[in-house]
Amino acid sequence: MTTETKRTTKNAVPKALWMVNESIREVVAFCPRCKAMETVNFNAEGIIPTRRFTQKAGNIYHNCGSNVPCRLYSMS
């Protein structure tokens, strides 16, 4: 086994990515208007940007036009 192989064999993911993934939290967002349900990811700064969900003033909204914030359910 070469030195290069030894460095990359542990899950083939650099250590910096392990540290980032540990700080990401998954929750299920449920839109009360259109009944959409999807997993969204959060980091320390808030929601990780997606095309369907946005964060405004601490609440998560679906892009269906609802003025009612989504309900969030923890996955753990």
Summary of the structure (lengths in Angstrom):
residues: 76
radius of gyration: 17.4
end to end distance: 38.9
largest distance: 58.1
contacts: 155
relative contact order: 0.20
helix: 18%
strand: 36%
